[in-house]
Amino acid sequence: MEARMKSVANPDLITAIQHLQKAIHAGGVDPLVLELVHLRASQINGCSPCVFAGVQTAKKHGETDERLHNVVAWREAPFFTEEERAALALTEAATRIQDGAPGVTDEIWDAAADHFDEKQMSAIILNIALTNFFNRINHTIREPAGTTW
């Protein structure tokens, strides 16, 4: 696959993304949880560059291949904590917003809120939204895996 554009980034966009990333990482959420969230949303959306980048970044934070290979099947895999499971369930519900999808149910919200305070929930929600933002840009411009902005 060949990218349709070299980049959609401009200086204002880069600055805005940097501010969003700073806000996400200031939320007090374990960086590995944030990477799992990013990876799962990107898997759902079929965004190969974000899956590639998510795996690379998670590995830099010390994530194992065993867990990374099982994010796609986190419900059945024994490798994830209850906190991680709550974040992954929230990620799936917030990402899958197609017609008829139930979205973030009270049960999913309450499970996540049991593990994360409001500041952390805000960071996770923003991380989900930013990941979906990148996924959609990458699909539109056909960004290949292994490249970076």
TACOR-V351164 format. One line per field, one symbol per residue. psi: psi as a letter, one per 40 degrees, with the letter a starting at -180 (. if undefined). A space follows every 10 residues. Layout:
psi: ???
//
This chain:
psi: ihididiehi dddddddddd ddddeeeehh dddddddddd ddddefgddd dddddddddd eeiiddddee ddfddeieei iddddddddd dddddgfihe heahiddddd dddddiiddd dddddddddd dddddddddd efhiieii.
//
